[in-house]
Amino acid sequence: MNGRRHRGPGIGGIAAVGVLGWLLVVAVPVYAVVVASLRRREDYLDVGPLSLPERLTPENYLDALRSGFLGYLMNSAVVAAAVVALVLALAVPAAYAVVRSGTRLSAHAFRLFLLGLAIPAQAVIVPVFLLISQLRLYDTLLAVVLPTAAFCLPVCVLILTAAMRDVPEEMYEAMALDGSGPARTLVRLVLPLTRHGTSTAAVYAALQAWNGFLFPLVLTQSESRRVLPLGLYDFQDEFGTDVPGLLAAVVLSLLPALVACLFARRAVVAGLAGGGGR
């Protein structure tokens, strides 16, 4: 005997099967979407979405770019950037107050933020529409930014609160002995140590804004205010749907979010794993 502890022959095999199954679940839809987006509409209807490609064409991507895609992309980028900036500007001081103030008011405010996790956007879309109309913001990008940021705040405050609670108490005391006030402590101590949690909150807010459909559908009307999820309607008419063109637009719309996730992957994983304060 070599003295090594026997782990059991089935554990590695089960893990390998699980990983292979997960890869198939992810890879097959990605293959179907990418290949179908490179086919002509006639070929897609004749051979089906999962058949091996014979002729590939970039025409679907060129058609998507010619159909106003860049305008929709710019609107989505403006909405996502504004939502991220607004969410971080509100969520960071709110989470800091919840963690450091210790008052009953901050505890009640934190419970209100948590209550927001249980309220779906569909349940309040009529009051939101009336409020946006009263503010004369209907059919503007700001009408999409405000409710989207509001619905991102509960999750982002929860993430940032957990990250800030990981900051050691001794560091807060050291900053206080150094004469730092709350604002300086937040900027010089808390933000650098919770950068992973902040990145996670920013990525979450950006994805919610980028993929948002309900608020742009209800709160905007003109084509110049259309964002990417609504732009996918251009590939559908009364006689059917241009599936290859639609999938090409889907691929193009996913690329910016995919690139952002790849660059922020380590920070997001660290933030979700509870390492935001380390």
BALUM-543406 format. One line per 10 residues: number of its first residue (from 1); for each residue x, y, z of C-alpha. Coordinates in nm, 3 decimals, always signed. Each point is the difference from the previous one (the first is absolute). Example, Ala and Ser with C-alpha at 12.3 -4.5 7.8 and 13.67 -1.06 7.14 Angstrom:
# residues 2
1 = +1.230,-0.450,+0.780; +0.137,+0.344,-0.066
***
This chain:
# residues 278
1 = +0.000,+0.000,+0.000; +0.126,+0.350,-0.076; -0.167,+0.151,+0.308; -0.221,+0.236,-0.200; -0.357,+0.034,+0.108; -0.243,-0.162,-0.242; -0.260,+0.261,-0.111; -0.231,-0.239,-0.182; -0.002,-0.070,-0.372; -0.332,+0.172,-0.069
11 = +0.067,+0.354,+0.119; +0.231,+0.105,-0.283; -0.219,-0.168,-0.259; -0.315,+0.166,+0.128; +0.174,+0.337,+0.002; +0.123,-0.052,-0.357; -0.348,-0.100,-0.117; -0.146,+0.303,+0.175; +0.250,+0.235,-0.162; -0.056,-0.159,-0.342
21 = -0.376,+0.030,+0.039; +0.032,+0.365,+0.102; +0.223,+0.070,-0.301; -0.255,-0.161,-0.231; -0.283,+0.203,+0.151; +0.199,+0.319,-0.065; +0.175,-0.089,-0.324; -0.297,-0.134,-0.200; -0.214,+0.318,+0.025; +0.306,+0.218,-0.070
31 = +0.084,-0.214,-0.307; -0.359,+0.018,-0.123; -0.018,+0.378,+0.041; +0.337,+0.079,-0.159; -0.036,-0.240,-0.294; -0.360,+0.101,-0.069; +0.101,+0.367,+0.000; +0.246,-0.077,-0.283; -0.255,-0.175,-0.222; -0.232,+0.133,-0.261
41 = -0.366,-0.003,+0.097; -0.085,-0.257,-0.269; +0.273,-0.239,+0.119; -0.112,+0.033,+0.362; -0.359,-0.092,-0.086; +0.108,-0.294,-0.218; +0.253,-0.179,+0.223; -0.087,+0.106,+0.355; +0.196,+0.177,+0.275; +0.227,-0.287,+0.114
51 = +0.118,-0.137,-0.335; +0.361,+0.037,-0.109; +0.061,+0.320,-0.198; +0.071,-0.022,-0.374; +0.000,+0.365,-0.102; +0.065,+0.286,+0.241; -0.060,+0.366,-0.071; +0.058,+0.324,+0.195; -0.303,+0.165,-0.162; -0.215,-0.038,+0.310
61 = +0.251,+0.198,+0.205; +0.030,+0.266,-0.269; -0.380,+0.026,-0.020; -0.019,+0.036,+0.378; +0.254,+0.285,-0.009; -0.195,+0.170,-0.282; -0.331,-0.023,+0.189; +0.089,+0.263,+0.261; +0.185,-0.237,+0.229; +0.273,+0.254,+0.081
71 = -0.262,+0.253,+0.116; -0.161,-0.258,+0.226; +0.346,-0.098,+0.125; +0.079,+0.361,+0.089; -0.330,+0.040,+0.185; +0.063,-0.319,+0.198; +0.354,+0.113,+0.082; -0.127,+0.340,+0.124; -0.270,-0.167,+0.212; +0.244,-0.256,+0.145
81 = +0.265,+0.263,+0.084; -0.257,+0.230,+0.161; -0.153,-0.285,+0.202; +0.341,-0.113,+0.127; +0.102,+0.354,+0.096; -0.332,+0.068,+0.176; -0.006,-0.334,+0.181; +0.356,+0.033,+0.129; -0.057,+0.363,+0.103; -0.297,-0.108,+0.212
91 = +0.086,-0.354,+0.108; +0.355,+0.064,+0.129; -0.091,+0.269,+0.258; -0.320,-0.187,+0.089; +0.190,-0.321,+0.072; +0.266,+0.195,+0.191; -0.267,+0.162,+0.217; -0.163,-0.338,+0.068; +0.331,-0.155,+0.104; +0.149,+0.287,+0.201
101 = -0.282,+0.208,+0.147; -0.161,-0.275,+0.210; -0.315,+0.206,+0.051; -0.353,-0.133,-0.006; -0.077,+0.218,-0.302; +0.278,-0.159,-0.205; -0.119,-0.347,+0.103; -0.354,+0.082,-0.116; +0.137,+0.145,-0.324; +0.194,-0.320,-0.063
111 = -0.317,-0.207,+0.054; -0.179,+0.220,-0.253; +0.275,-0.069,-0.252; -0.037,-0.373,+0.066; -0.377,+0.031,-0.047; +0.071,+0.129,-0.349; +0.140,-0.343,-0.092; -0.351,-0.146,+0.023; -0.172,+0.257,-0.224; -0.001,-0.091,-0.372
121 = +0.009,+0.277,-0.256; -0.318,-0.130,-0.165; -0.195,+0.065,+0.321; +0.077,+0.373,+0.005; +0.024,+0.079,-0.370; -0.329,+0.199,-0.001; +0.102,+0.231,+0.290; +0.343,+0.040,-0.158; -0.158,+0.095,-0.332; -0.226,+0.257,+0.170
131 = +0.291,+0.145,+0.199; +0.223,+0.028,-0.306; -0.284,+0.166,-0.194; -0.060,+0.251,+0.281; +0.370,+0.084,+0.000; -0.022,+0.056,-0.380; +0.274,-0.253,-0.057; -0.197,-0.237,-0.222; +0.184,-0.107,-0.316; +0.339,+0.106,+0.134
141 = +0.299,-0.211,+0.096; -0.022,+0.144,+0.351; -0.341,-0.167,+0.031; +0.178,-0.334,-0.042; +0.298,+0.089,+0.219; -0.189,+0.099,+0.315; -0.219,-0.310,+0.056; +0.277,-0.234,-0.114; +0.239,+0.151,+0.256; -0.270,-0.016,+0.267
151 = -0.050,-0.372,-0.055; +0.377,-0.062,+0.003; +0.052,+0.175,+0.335; -0.120,-0.279,+0.236; +0.241,-0.260,-0.139; +0.289,+0.248,-0.026; -0.049,+0.126,+0.356; -0.007,-0.360,+0.120; +0.326,-0.080,-0.183; +0.177,+0.315,+0.122
161 = -0.123,-0.043,+0.358; +0.143,-0.350,+0.013; +0.330,+0.125,-0.145; +0.030,+0.291,+0.243; -0.072,-0.222,+0.299; +0.313,-0.197,-0.091; +0.220,+0.304,+0.060; +0.169,-0.053,+0.341; -0.121,+0.224,+0.280; +0.361,+0.081,+0.092
171 = +0.044,+0.180,-0.331; -0.302,+0.221,+0.066; +0.142,+0.079,+0.345; +0.341,+0.080,-0.149; -0.159,+0.242,-0.246; -0.194,+0.163,+0.283; +0.317,+0.041,+0.209; +0.162,+0.156,-0.307; -0.273,+0.263,+0.003; -0.190,-0.125,-0.304
181 = -0.368,+0.079,-0.027; -0.264,-0.228,-0.155; +0.050,+0.136,-0.352; +0.378,-0.039,+0.006; -0.028,-0.347,+0.154; -0.238,-0.101,-0.276; +0.228,+0.128,-0.277; +0.342,-0.091,+0.142; -0.081,-0.328,+0.176; -0.333,-0.158,-0.091
191 = -0.007,+0.048,-0.377; +0.349,-0.147,-0.062; -0.067,-0.299,+0.224; -0.346,-0.070,-0.147; +0.095,+0.043,-0.365; -0.106,-0.358,-0.083; -0.343,+0.054,+0.153; -0.031,+0.333,-0.180; +0.097,-0.164,-0.330; -0.259,-0.273,+0.057
201 = -0.271,+0.257,+0.065; +0.103,+0.198,-0.308; -0.005,-0.306,-0.226; -0.336,-0.109,+0.138; -0.151,+0.345,-0.060; +0.150,+0.019,-0.351; -0.142,-0.340,-0.097; -0.344,+0.090,+0.137; +0.003,+0.321,-0.202; +0.142,-0.165,-0.313
211 = -0.255,-0.283,-0.005; -0.295,+0.202,+0.128; -0.314,-0.036,-0.211; -0.309,+0.094,+0.201; +0.088,+0.360,+0.087; +0.120,+0.094,-0.352; -0.312,-0.164,-0.147; -0.246,+0.187,+0.224; +0.183,+0.329,+0.057; +0.130,+0.078,-0.350
221 = -0.168,+0.019,-0.336; +0.209,+0.166,-0.271; +0.259,-0.190,-0.200; +0.275,+0.246,+0.100; -0.041,-0.112,+0.365; -0.001,-0.369,-0.081; +0.252,-0.224,+0.178; +0.145,-0.331,-0.113; -0.264,-0.240,+0.144; -0.274,+0.200,-0.176
231 = +0.207,+0.021,-0.319; -0.039,-0.377,-0.038; -0.361,+0.066,-0.100; +0.127,+0.125,-0.336; +0.056,-0.360,-0.106; -0.365,-0.093,+0.043; -0.285,+0.093,-0.229; -0.357,-0.110,-0.057; +0.110,-0.290,-0.218; +0.264,-0.152,+0.226
241 = +0.337,+0.047,+0.165; +0.340,+0.027,-0.166; +0.164,-0.246,+0.243; +0.359,+0.017,-0.139; -0.014,+0.381,-0.005; -0.147,+0.006,+0.349; +0.272,-0.232,+0.132; +0.272,+0.211,-0.165; -0.137,+0.304,+0.184; -0.012,-0.205,+0.323
251 = +0.367,-0.096,-0.041; +0.099,+0.361,-0.066; -0.197,+0.122,+0.301; +0.163,-0.260,+0.225; +0.358,+0.083,-0.097; +0.040,+0.319,+0.212; -0.148,-0.167,+0.308; +0.218,-0.307,-0.056; +0.316,+0.211,-0.030; -0.091,+0.191,+0.320
261 = -0.058,-0.326,+0.187; +0.332,-0.143,-0.120; +0.196,+0.304,+0.120; -0.187,+0.017,+0.333; -0.016,-0.378,+0.052; +0.246,-0.019,+0.287; -0.154,+0.291,+0.186; -0.352,-0.135,-0.046; +0.096,-0.348,+0.123; +0.181,+0.149,+0.301
271 = -0.294,+0.223,+0.080; -0.257,-0.281,-0.028; +0.223,-0.227,+0.211; -0.007,+0.252,+0.284; +0.356,+0.120,-0.047; -0.091,+0.357,-0.072; +0.159,+0.130,+0.313; +0.325,-0.185,-0.027
***
